[in-house]
Amino acid sequence: MKNFHFNLGRLIFLVLGITLGSCNVYHSAPGTVNEAVESENRVRLVTKDNKAFELKNLRKEGEELVGTTGKNSETAKMLNGREKNRVGKNVEIVFQRDEIMAVYLKNKKMSRWVNYGVPVIGTAGIIGVTSSNFKPDVGF
């Protein structure tokens, strides 16, 4: 068996690949508004005019639903005409219950797989291919 030499460039590439992954995967079946409020996690909210918004969380205040998102996020830009309350680096946006068509909860297990598994497998593949001793056995 040949020794594998790991240099600093490959280490930096591996660390960046793992730490920069920040995808969110949502369940394919919609949940209820109450489940989204109770989960206190990320949700994707779809309105009746077919616009999807990713929110850090959703909470209930009386009959209104308040979604939190980053002040420079794509969701905040899409909802530019709405009233927003700034809270630090986030903004809170009010949604009426009757304008919401579906709420999708974050799939924590699949999000972990996408964020950590894919970069690790991809990085291992790149390291293997760029290794000077890489000779795949294709059966010939």
ZAZA-452486 format. One record per residue: residue number from 1; chain; x, y, z of N, C-alpha, C, O in turn. Coordinates in steps of 0.05 Angstrom, whole numbers, plus 5000, padded with zeros to 4 digits. Each point is the difference from the previous one (the first is absolute). Example, Ala and Ser with C-alpha at 12.3 -4.5 7.8 and 13.67 -1.06 7.14 Angstrom:
// residues 2
+-----+-----+------+------+------+------+------+------+------+------+------+------+------+------+
! seq ! mol !  npx !  npy !  npz ! capx ! capy ! capz !  cpx !  cpy !  cpz !  opx !  opy !  opz !
+-----+-----+------+------+------+------+------+------+------+------+------+------+------+------+
!   1 !   A ! 5264 ! 4886 ! 5156 ! 4982 ! 5024 ! 5000 ! 5018 ! 5024 ! 5000 ! 5021 ! 5000 ! 5013 !
!   2 !   A ! 4972 ! 5021 ! 4973 ! 5016 ! 5024 ! 5001 ! 4985 ! 5022 ! 5014 ! 5010 ! 5022 ! 5004 !
+-----+-----+------+------+------+------+------+------+------+------+------+------+------+------+
//
This chain:
// residues 140
+-----+-----+------+------+------+------+------+------+------+------+------+------+------+------+
! seq ! mol !  npx !  npy !  npz ! capx ! capy ! capz !  cpx !  cpy !  cpz !  opx !  opy !  opz !
+-----+-----+------+------+------+------+------+------+------+------+------+------+------+------+
!   1 !   A ! 5017 ! 4976 ! 5000 ! 4983 ! 5024 ! 5000 ! 5018 ! 5025 ! 5000 ! 5020 ! 5001 ! 5015 !
!   2 !   A ! 4973 ! 5018 ! 4969 ! 5016 ! 5024 ! 4998 ! 4991 ! 5021 ! 5020 ! 4976 ! 5001 ! 5007 !
!   3 !   A ! 5042 ! 5015 ! 5002 ! 4994 ! 5021 ! 5020 ! 4985 ! 5023 ! 4986 ! 5006 ! 5007 ! 4977 !
!   4 !   A ! 4976 ! 5005 ! 5037 ! 4985 ! 5023 ! 4990 ! 5012 ! 5025 ! 5013 ! 5001 ! 5002 ! 5024 !
!   5 !   A ! 5008 ! 5016 ! 4959 ! 5012 ! 5025 ! 5010 ! 4979 ! 5022 ! 4999 ! 4989 ! 5006 ! 4979 !
!   6 !   A ! 5006 ! 5006 ! 5043 ! 4980 ! 5020 ! 5002 ! 5014 ! 5027 ! 5004 ! 5014 ! 5004 ! 5019 !
!   7 !   A ! 4982 ! 5015 ! 4962 ! 5013 ! 5026 ! 5002 ! 4981 ! 5021 ! 5010 ! 4976 ! 4995 ! 5003 !
!   8 !   A ! 5034 ! 5028 ! 5003 ! 4984 ! 5022 ! 5012 ! 4978 ! 5009 ! 4981 ! 4978 ! 5006 ! 5010 !
!   9 !   A ! 5027 ! 4995 ! 4965 ! 4979 ! 5009 ! 4980 ! 4976 ! 4982 ! 5001 ! 4977 ! 5009 ! 4999 !
!  10 !   A ! 5028 ! 4965 ! 5002 ! 4977 ! 4981 ! 5002 ! 4985 ! 5002 ! 5026 ! 4976 ! 4998 ! 5001 !
!  11 !   A ! 5039 ! 5007 ! 5021 ! 4987 ! 5004 ! 5026 ! 4982 ! 5025 ! 5000 ! 4977 ! 4999 ! 5009 !
!  12 !   A ! 5033 ! 5023 ! 4980 ! 4984 ! 5024 ! 4998 ! 4975 ! 4996 ! 4983 ! 4978 ! 5008 ! 5008 !
!  13 !   A ! 5025 ! 4978 ! 4970 ! 4978 ! 4994 ! 4982 ! 4979 ! 4983 ! 5015 ! 4976 ! 5005 ! 4997 !
!  14 !   A ! 5032 ! 4976 ! 5018 ! 4982 ! 4983 ! 5015 ! 4985 ! 5015 ! 5021 ! 4976 ! 4997 ! 5002 !
!  15 !   A ! 5038 ! 5020 ! 5013 ! 4988 ! 5015 ! 5021 ! 4980 ! 5020 ! 4988 ! 4978 ! 5003 ! 5011 !
!  16 !   A ! 5029 ! 5011 ! 4968 ! 4981 ! 5019 ! 4987 ! 4976 ! 4986 ! 4989 ! 4977 ! 5010 ! 5002 !
!  17 !   A ! 5027 ! 4967 ! 4986 ! 4977 ! 4985 ! 4989 ! 4980 ! 4992 ! 5022 ! 4976 ! 5000 ! 4995 !
!  18 !   A ! 5034 ! 4993 ! 5028 ! 4982 ! 4992 ! 5022 ! 4986 ! 5024 ! 5013 ! 4976 ! 4999 ! 5005 !
!  19 !   A ! 5040 ! 5022 ! 5000 ! 4988 ! 5022 ! 5015 ! 4983 ! 5018 ! 4984 ! 4983 ! 5014 ! 5011 !
!  20 !   A ! 5020 ! 4987 ! 4963 ! 4984 ! 5018 ! 4983 ! 4973 ! 4988 ! 4992 ! 4983 ! 5015 ! 4989 !
!  21 !   A ! 5013 ! 4960 ! 5016 ! 4974 ! 4988 ! 4993 ! 4978 ! 5009 ! 5019 ! 5002 ! 4996 ! 5024 !
!  22 !   A ! 4978 ! 5017 ! 4966 ! 4978 ! 5009 ! 5017 ! 4973 ! 4998 ! 4986 ! 4985 ! 5019 ! 5000 !
!  23 !   A ! 5010 ! 4958 ! 4989 ! 4974 ! 4996 ! 4986 ! 4979 ! 4991 ! 5020 ! 5006 ! 4986 ! 5019 !
!  24 !   A ! 4970 ! 5021 ! 4975 ! 4978 ! 4991 ! 5016 ! 4982 ! 4983 ! 4983 ! 4993 ! 5008 ! 4977 !
!  25 !   A ! 5000 ! 4969 ! 5033 ! 4982 ! 4982 ! 4985 ! 4974 ! 4999 ! 5016 ! 4999 ! 4998 ! 5024 !
!  26 !   A ! 4979 ! 5004 ! 4961 ! 4973 ! 5001 ! 5013 ! 4985 ! 4974 ! 4992 ! 5005 ! 4988 ! 4979 !
!  27 !   A ! 4977 ! 5004 ! 5039 ! 4983 ! 4977 ! 4995 ! 4983 ! 5005 ! 4975 ! 4992 ! 5023 ! 4994 !
!  28 !   A ! 5003 ! 4956 ! 4991 ! 4984 ! 5003 ! 4975 ! 4971 ! 5003 ! 5006 ! 4985 ! 5012 ! 4984 !
!  29 !   A ! 5006 ! 4977 ! 5038 ! 4971 ! 5003 ! 5008 ! 4997 ! 5024 ! 5018 ! 5016 ! 5004 ! 5018 !
!  30 !   A ! 4964 ! 5012 ! 4976 ! 4996 ! 5024 ! 5017 ! 4991 ! 4993 ! 5028 ! 4986 ! 4980 ! 5004 !
!  31 !   A ! 5022 ! 5036 ! 5015 ! 4991 ! 4997 ! 5028 ! 4979 ! 5020 ! 5006 ! 4991 ! 5015 ! 4982 !
!  32 !   A ! 5001 ! 4987 ! 5042 ! 4980 ! 5020 ! 5008 ! 5014 ! 5024 ! 5011 ! 5024 ! 4999 ! 5007 !
!  33 !   A ! 4961 ! 5023 ! 4995 ! 5011 ! 5025 ! 5011 ! 5007 ! 4995 ! 5029 ! 5021 ! 5010 ! 5009 !
!  34 !   A ! 4963 ! 4976 ! 5006 ! 5005 ! 4994 ! 5028 ! 5026 ! 4984 ! 5004 ! 5015 ! 5005 ! 5018 !
!  35 !   A ! 4990 ! 4976 ! 4964 ! 5025 ! 4984 ! 5002 ! 5024 ! 5018 ! 4995 ! 5020 ! 4998 ! 5013 !
!  36 !   A ! 4977 ! 5021 ! 4968 ! 5022 ! 5018 ! 4994 ! 5006 ! 5019 ! 5024 ! 5023 ! 5005 ! 5006 !
!  37 !   A ! 4956 ! 5004 ! 5007 ! 5003 ! 5018 ! 5023 ! 5013 ! 4984 ! 5023 ! 5018 ! 5011 ! 5013 !
!  38 !   A ! 4973 ! 4965 ! 4992 ! 5010 ! 4984 ! 5022 ! 5029 ! 4991 ! 4995 ! 5015 ! 4997 ! 5020 !
!  39 !   A ! 4993 ! 4998 ! 4955 ! 5027 ! 4990 ! 4995 ! 5021 ! 5021 ! 5005 ! 5023 ! 4993 ! 5007 !
!  40 !   A ! 4971 ! 5033 ! 4990 ! 5019 ! 5022 ! 5004 ! 5025 ! 4996 ! 4983 ! 5021 ! 5009 ! 5007 !
!  41 !   A ! 4975 ! 4979 ! 4970 ! 5022 ! 4996 ! 4981 ! 4994 ! 5013 ! 4973 ! 4979 ! 5013 ! 4997 !
!  42 !   A ! 5040 ! 4985 ! 4984 ! 4996 ! 5011 ! 4974 ! 4976 ! 4988 ! 4986 ! 4994 ! 4976 ! 5004 !
!  43 !   A ! 4992 ! 5041 ! 4981 ! 4977 ! 4991 ! 4984 ! 5000 ! 5013 ! 4973 ! 5012 ! 5022 ! 4997 !
!  44 !   A ! 4976 ! 4965 ! 4984 ! 4995 ! 5012 ! 4974 ! 4970 ! 5005 ! 4998 ! 4985 ! 4981 ! 5001 !
!  45 !   A ! 5007 ! 5044 ! 4996 ! 4972 ! 5007 ! 5000 ! 4992 ! 5007 ! 4971 ! 5014 ! 5016 ! 4987 !
!  46 !   A ! 4965 ! 4972 ! 5003 ! 4990 ! 5006 ! 4973 ! 4973 ! 5014 ! 5003 ! 4982 ! 4991 ! 5013 !
!  47 !   A ! 5016 ! 5033 ! 4974 ! 4976 ! 5016 ! 5001 ! 4981 ! 4992 ! 4978 ! 5007 ! 4984 ! 4982 !
!  48 !   A ! 4968 ! 5026 ! 5019 ! 4980 ! 4993 ! 4980 ! 5007 ! 5011 ! 4972 ! 4990 ! 4989 ! 4980 !
!  49 !   A ! 5027 ! 5031 ! 5018 ! 5009 ! 5009 ! 4974 ! 5025 ! 4986 ! 4991 ! 5015 ! 5009 ! 4982 !
!  50 !   A ! 4990 ! 4967 ! 5029 ! 5022 ! 4981 ! 4992 ! 5028 ! 5011 ! 5004 ! 5018 ! 4994 ! 4984 !
!  51 !   A ! 4986 ! 5022 ! 5036 ! 5027 ! 5010 ! 5006 ! 5010 ! 4985 ! 5025 ! 4985 ! 4997 ! 5020 !
!  52 !   A ! 5040 ! 4994 ! 4979 ! 5011 ! 4985 ! 5022 ! 5020 ! 5017 ! 5015 ! 5017 ! 5015 ! 4988 !
!  53 !   A ! 4982 ! 4984 ! 5039 ! 5017 ! 5016 ! 5017 ! 5013 ! 4982 ! 5021 ! 4987 ! 4984 ! 5013 !
!  54 !   A ! 5040 ! 5018 ! 4989 ! 5014 ! 4984 ! 5021 ! 5003 ! 5018 ! 5024 ! 5010 ! 5022 ! 4999 !
!  55 !   A ! 4981 ! 4967 ! 5024 ! 5000 ! 5015 ! 5025 ! 5017 ! 4985 ! 5021 ! 5000 ! 4975 ! 5000 !
!  56 !   A ! 5013 ! 5040 ! 5018 ! 5015 ! 4987 ! 5021 ! 4981 ! 4987 ! 5020 ! 5007 ! 4979 ! 5012 !
!  57 !   A ! 4970 ! 5033 ! 4993 ! 4980 ! 4989 ! 5017 ! 4973 ! 5014 ! 4995 ! 4999 ! 5020 ! 4986 !
!  58 !   A ! 4981 ! 4968 ! 5024 ! 4973 ! 5011 ! 4998 ! 4987 ! 4999 ! 5027 ! 5001 ! 4980 ! 5014 !
!  59 !   A ! 4987 ! 5042 ! 4995 ! 4987 ! 5001 ! 5026 ! 4973 ! 5013 ! 4997 ! 4994 ! 5015 ! 4981 !
!  60 !   A ! 4989 ! 4980 ! 5039 ! 4973 ! 5009 ! 5000 ! 4997 ! 5023 ! 5019 ! 5009 ! 4999 ! 5023 !
!  61 !   A ! 4979 ! 5023 ! 4968 ! 4994 ! 5023 ! 5017 ! 4970 ! 5007 ! 4995 ! 4994 ! 5014 ! 4981 !
!  62 !   A ! 4989 ! 4976 ! 5036 ! 4971 ! 5004 ! 4996 ! 4991 ! 4985 ! 4976 ! 5005 ! 4976 ! 4998 !
!  63 !   A ! 4983 ! 5037 ! 4983 ! 4991 ! 4988 ! 4975 ! 5021 ! 5002 ! 4978 ! 4996 ! 4988 ! 4978 !
!  64 !   A ! 5025 ! 5027 ! 5027 ! 5021 ! 5004 ! 4979 ! 5023 ! 4980 ! 5004 ! 5004 ! 4991 ! 5023 !
!  65 !   A ! 5009 ! 5003 ! 4956 ! 5024 ! 4984 ! 5001 ! 5024 ! 5018 ! 4993 ! 4999 ! 5015 ! 4981 !
!  66 !   A ! 5022 ! 4983 ! 5035 ! 5024 ! 5017 ! 4996 ! 5023 ! 4981 ! 4992 ! 5007 ! 4982 ! 5015 !
!  67 !   A ! 5004 ! 5024 ! 4962 ! 5023 ! 4985 ! 4991 ! 5026 ! 5016 ! 5003 ! 5000 ! 5024 ! 4995 !
!  68 !   A ! 5021 ! 4963 ! 5013 ! 5026 ! 5013 ! 5003 ! 5019 ! 4992 ! 4978 ! 5002 ! 4976 ! 4993 !
!  69 !   A ! 5012 ! 5043 ! 4995 ! 5019 ! 4994 ! 4979 ! 5023 ! 5020 ! 5002 ! 4997 ! 5021 ! 5014 !
!  70 !   A ! 5025 ! 4974 ! 4973 ! 5023 ! 5019 ! 5000 ! 4993 ! 5025 ! 4985 ! 4985 ! 5000 ! 4981 !
!  71 !   A ! 5025 ! 5023 ! 5029 ! 4993 ! 5025 ! 4987 ! 5010 ! 5003 ! 4972 ! 4989 ! 5016 ! 4985 !
!  72 !   A ! 5032 ! 4969 ! 5007 ! 5010 ! 5001 ! 4973 ! 4994 ! 4975 ! 4984 ! 5012 ! 4995 ! 4979 !
!  73 !   A ! 4970 ! 4989 ! 5031 ! 4993 ! 4975 ! 4987 ! 4983 ! 5004 ! 4975 ! 4989 ! 5022 ! 4995 !
!  74 !   A ! 5009 ! 4957 ! 4989 ! 4983 ! 5001 ! 4976 ! 4971 ! 5004 ! 5008 ! 4985 ! 5014 ! 4986 !
!  75 !   A ! 5006 ! 4974 ! 5035 ! 4972 ! 5003 ! 5009 ! 4995 ! 5029 ! 5008 ! 4979 ! 5011 ! 4992 !
!  76 !   A ! 5039 ! 5002 ! 5022 ! 4996 ! 5028 ! 5008 ! 4999 ! 5018 ! 4975 ! 4985 ! 5019 ! 4999 !
!  77 !   A ! 5031 ! 4975 ! 4981 ! 4999 ! 5015 ! 4975 ! 4974 ! 4996 ! 4985 ! 4989 ! 5019 ! 4988 !
!  78 !   A ! 5001 ! 4957 ! 5012 ! 4975 ! 4994 ! 4986 ! 4976 ! 5014 ! 5013 ! 4981 ! 5007 ! 4987 !
!  79 !   A ! 5020 ! 4996 ! 5040 ! 4979 ! 5012 ! 5015 ! 5006 ! 5029 ! 5006 ! 4993 ! 5010 ! 5022 !
!  80 !   A ! 5020 ! 5004 ! 4960 ! 5009 ! 5027 ! 5005 ! 4977 ! 5019 ! 5005 ! 5004 ! 5019 ! 5015 !
!  81 !   A ! 4973 ! 4977 ! 4973 ! 4978 ! 5019 ! 5004 ! 4984 ! 4996 ! 5026 ! 4983 ! 5017 ! 5007 !
!  82 !   A ! 5022 ! 4962 ! 5007 ! 4986 ! 4994 ! 5025 ! 5012 ! 5014 ! 5024 ! 5023 ! 5008 ! 5000 !
!  83 !   A ! 4961 ! 4994 ! 5020 ! 5009 ! 5012 ! 5026 ! 5018 ! 4979 ! 5013 ! 4994 ! 4977 ! 5003 !
!  84 !   A ! 5030 ! 5033 ! 5006 ! 5019 ! 4983 ! 5013 ! 5010 ! 5013 ! 5026 ! 5002 ! 5024 ! 5002 !
!  85 !   A ! 5003 ! 4960 ! 5018 ! 5011 ! 5009 ! 5025 ! 5029 ! 4990 ! 5001 ! 5004 ! 4976 ! 4998 !
!  86 !   A ! 5015 ! 5042 ! 5005 ! 5028 ! 4991 ! 5001 ! 5007 ! 4992 ! 5029 ! 4993 ! 5014 ! 5019 !
!  87 !   A ! 5020 ! 4963 ! 4983 ! 5009 ! 4989 ! 5025 ! 5028 ! 4991 ! 4997 ! 5005 ! 4977 ! 4992 !
!  88 !   A ! 5015 ! 5040 ! 5013 ! 5028 ! 4993 ! 4996 ! 5006 ! 4996 ! 4971 ! 4995 ! 5017 ! 4983 !
!  89 !   A ! 5015 ! 4959 ! 5010 ! 5007 ! 4993 ! 4973 ! 4976 ! 4988 ! 4985 ! 5003 ! 4991 ! 4977 !
!  90 !   A ! 4974 ! 5007 ! 5036 ! 4977 ! 4987 ! 4988 ! 4977 ! 5020 ! 4997 ! 5001 ! 5022 ! 5011 !
!  91 !   A ! 4980 ! 4970 ! 4973 ! 4975 ! 5015 ! 4998 ! 4977 ! 4981 ! 5005 ! 5001 ! 4977 ! 4994 !
!  92 !   A ! 4978 ! 5034 ! 5017 ! 4975 ! 4985 ! 5005 ! 4979 ! 5010 ! 4981 ! 4995 ! 5024 ! 4998 !
!  93 !   A ! 4992 ! 4957 ! 4989 ! 4980 ! 5006 ! 4980 ! 4974 ! 4987 ! 5008 ! 4999 ! 4977 ! 5007 !
!  94 !   A ! 4979 ! 5038 ! 4991 ! 4974 ! 4990 ! 5008 ! 4986 ! 4988 ! 4976 ! 4999 ! 5011 ! 4979 !
!  95 !   A ! 4990 ! 4965 ! 5026 ! 4984 ! 4986 ! 4980 ! 4972 ! 4995 ! 5012 ! 4997 ! 4994 ! 5024 !
!  96 !   A ! 4983 ! 5008 ! 4959 ! 4972 ! 4994 ! 5009 ! 4996 ! 4970 ! 4995 ! 5010 ! 4989 ! 4980 !
!  97 !   A ! 4976 ! 4998 ! 5037 ! 4995 ! 4971 ! 4998 ! 4987 ! 4993 ! 4974 ! 5005 ! 4979 ! 4988 !
!  98 !   A ! 4977 ! 5038 ! 5002 ! 4985 ! 4993 ! 4975 ! 5016 ! 5003 ! 4975 ! 4992 ! 4992 ! 4978 !
!  99 !   A ! 5032 ! 5021 ! 5023 ! 5017 ! 5002 ! 4976 ! 5019 ! 4977 ! 4997 ! 5014 ! 4998 ! 4980 !
! 100 !   A ! 4988 ! 4985 ! 5040 ! 5019 ! 4977 ! 4999 ! 4986 ! 4976 ! 4988 ! 4979 ! 4991 ! 5009 !
! 101 !   A ! 5034 ! 4998 ! 4970 ! 4990 ! 4976 ! 4987 ! 5013 ! 4975 ! 5012 ! 4986 ! 4980 ! 5005 !
! 102 !   A ! 5040 ! 5020 ! 5000 ! 5014 ! 4976 ! 5011 ! 5024 ! 5009 ! 5016 ! 5012 ! 5021 ! 4995 !
! 103 !   A ! 4995 ! 4961 ! 5024 ! 5024 ! 5005 ! 5017 ! 5016 ! 4974 ! 4999 ! 4990 ! 4978 ! 5007 !
! 104 !   A ! 5036 ! 5024 ! 4986 ! 5017 ! 4976 ! 4999 ! 5021 ! 5002 ! 5022 ! 5014 ! 5021 ! 5002 !
! 105 !   A ! 4988 ! 4959 ! 5014 ! 5019 ! 5000 ! 5023 ! 5027 ! 4990 ! 4990 ! 5002 ! 4985 ! 4981 !
! 106 !   A ! 5019 ! 5024 ! 5033 ! 5027 ! 4993 ! 4994 ! 5004 ! 4970 ! 5006 ! 4993 ! 4991 ! 5021 !
! 107 !   A ! 5020 ! 4995 ! 4960 ! 5007 ! 4972 ! 5004 ! 5029 ! 5000 ! 5011 ! 5019 ! 5002 ! 4984 !
! 108 !   A ! 4984 ! 4996 ! 5042 ! 5026 ! 5002 ! 5013 ! 5019 ! 4978 ! 4991 ! 5024 ! 5005 ! 4996 !
! 109 !   A ! 4966 ! 4971 ! 5002 ! 5017 ! 4977 ! 4993 ! 5012 ! 5004 ! 4972 ! 5024 ! 4996 ! 4996 !
! 110 !   A ! 4960 ! 5010 ! 4985 ! 5009 ! 5004 ! 4972 ! 5018 ! 5025 ! 4997 ! 5019 ! 5000 ! 4984 !
! 111 !   A ! 4975 ! 5020 ! 5032 ! 5017 ! 5024 ! 4999 ! 5028 ! 4994 ! 5009 ! 5019 ! 5009 ! 4989 !
! 112 !   A ! 4983 ! 4974 ! 5032 ! 5027 ! 4992 ! 5010 ! 5014 ! 4984 ! 4979 ! 5024 ! 5004 ! 4995 !
! 113 !   A ! 4962 ! 4978 ! 4992 ! 5013 ! 4984 ! 4979 ! 5010 ! 5017 ! 4977 ! 5023 ! 4996 ! 4991 !
! 114 !   A ! 4961 ! 5023 ! 5001 ! 5008 ! 5017 ! 4978 ! 5024 ! 5018 ! 5008 ! 5018 ! 5004 ! 4984 !
! 115 !   A ! 4980 ! 5007 ! 5040 ! 5021 ! 5019 ! 5009 ! 5027 ! 4987 ! 5006 ! 5021 ! 5012 ! 4996 !
! 116 !   A ! 4978 ! 4963 ! 5014 ! 5026 ! 4988 ! 5008 ! 5007 ! 4976 ! 4982 ! 5024 ! 4998 ! 4993 !
! 117 !   A ! 4958 ! 4986 ! 5000 ! 5006 ! 4976 ! 4984 ! 5009 ! 5006 ! 4972 ! 5020 ! 4989 ! 4991 !
! 118 !   A ! 4966 ! 5028 ! 4995 ! 5007 ! 5007 ! 4972 ! 5028 ! 5013 ! 4998 ! 5016 ! 4991 ! 4983 !
! 119 !   A ! 4991 ! 5029 ! 5033 ! 5027 ! 5012 ! 4998 ! 5022 ! 4980 ! 5007 ! 5021 ! 5000 ! 4988 !
! 120 !   A ! 4974 ! 4983 ! 5032 ! 5020 ! 4980 ! 5008 ! 5005 ! 4980 ! 4977 ! 5023 ! 4994 ! 4993 !
! 121 !   A ! 4955 ! 4995 ! 4996 ! 5003 ! 4981 ! 4979 ! 5012 ! 5013 ! 4975 ! 5018 ! 4989 ! 4987 !
! 122 !   A ! 4974 ! 5035 ! 5006 ! 5011 ! 5015 ! 4978 ! 5030 ! 5006 ! 5003 ! 5015 ! 4997 ! 4982 !
! 123 !   A ! 4992 ! 5012 ! 5042 ! 5028 ! 5006 ! 5006 ! 5017 ! 4975 ! 4999 ! 5022 ! 5001 ! 4989 !
! 124 !   A ! 4968 ! 4977 ! 5022 ! 5015 ! 4975 ! 4999 ! 5004 ! 4991 ! 4971 ! 5021 ! 4990 ! 4993 !
! 125 !   A ! 4959 ! 5014 ! 4991 ! 5002 ! 4993 ! 4971 ! 5020 ! 5017 ! 4986 ! 5016 ! 4990 ! 4984 !
! 126 !   A ! 4984 ! 5036 ! 5022 ! 5019 ! 5018 ! 4987 ! 5028 ! 4994 ! 5009 ! 5019 ! 5000 ! 4983 !
! 127 !   A ! 4985 ! 4995 ! 5043 ! 5027 ! 4993 ! 5009 ! 5009 ! 4974 ! 4988 ! 5023 ! 4997 ! 4992 !
! 128 !   A ! 4959 ! 4984 ! 5005 ! 5007 ! 4974 ! 4987 ! 5008 ! 5004 ! 4971 ! 5020 ! 4988 ! 4991 !
! 129 !   A ! 4965 ! 5028 ! 4995 ! 5005 ! 5004 ! 4971 ! 5026 ! 5015 ! 4996 ! 5015 ! 4995 ! 4981 !
! 130 !   A ! 4990 ! 5025 ! 5036 ! 5024 ! 5017 ! 4997 ! 5025 ! 4987 ! 5012 ! 5022 ! 5010 ! 4996 !
! 131 !   A ! 4975 ! 4968 ! 5018 ! 5023 ! 4986 ! 5011 ! 5017 ! 4988 ! 4978 ! 4989 ! 4990 ! 4980 !
! 132 !   A ! 5037 ! 5012 ! 5022 ! 5018 ! 4991 ! 4979 ! 4999 ! 4970 ! 4996 ! 5007 ! 4990 ! 4978 !
! 133 !   A ! 4984 ! 4995 ! 5042 ! 4999 ! 4971 ! 4998 ! 4973 ! 4989 ! 4994 ! 4995 ! 4976 ! 5003 !
! 134 !   A ! 4986 ! 5041 ! 4989 ! 4973 ! 4992 ! 4994 ! 4998 ! 4986 ! 4974 ! 5005 ! 5012 ! 4979 !
! 135 !   A ! 4988 ! 4962 ! 5021 ! 4997 ! 4984 ! 4976 ! 4975 ! 4983 ! 5003 ! 5002 ! 4979 ! 5013 !
! 136 !   A ! 4975 ! 5030 ! 4977 ! 4976 ! 4985 ! 5004 ! 5001 ! 4973 ! 4986 ! 5010 ! 4998 ! 4977 !
! 137 !   A ! 4979 ! 4982 ! 5035 ! 4998 ! 4973 ! 4988 ! 4973 ! 4998 ! 4987 ! 4979 ! 4997 ! 5013 !
! 138 !   A ! 5021 ! 5005 ! 4960 ! 4975 ! 4999 ! 4985 ! 4994 ! 4973 ! 4988 ! 4981 ! 4996 ! 4985 !
! 139 !   A ! 5035 ! 4984 ! 5022 ! 4995 ! 4972 ! 4992 ! 5012 ! 4992 ! 4973 ! 4993 ! 4979 ! 4990 !
! 140 !   A ! 5025 ! 5037 ! 4999 ! 5013 ! 4992 ! 4975 ! 5027 ! 4990 ! 5005 ! 5014 ! 4992 ! 4981 !
+-----+-----+------+------+------+------+------+------+------+------+------+------+------+------+
//
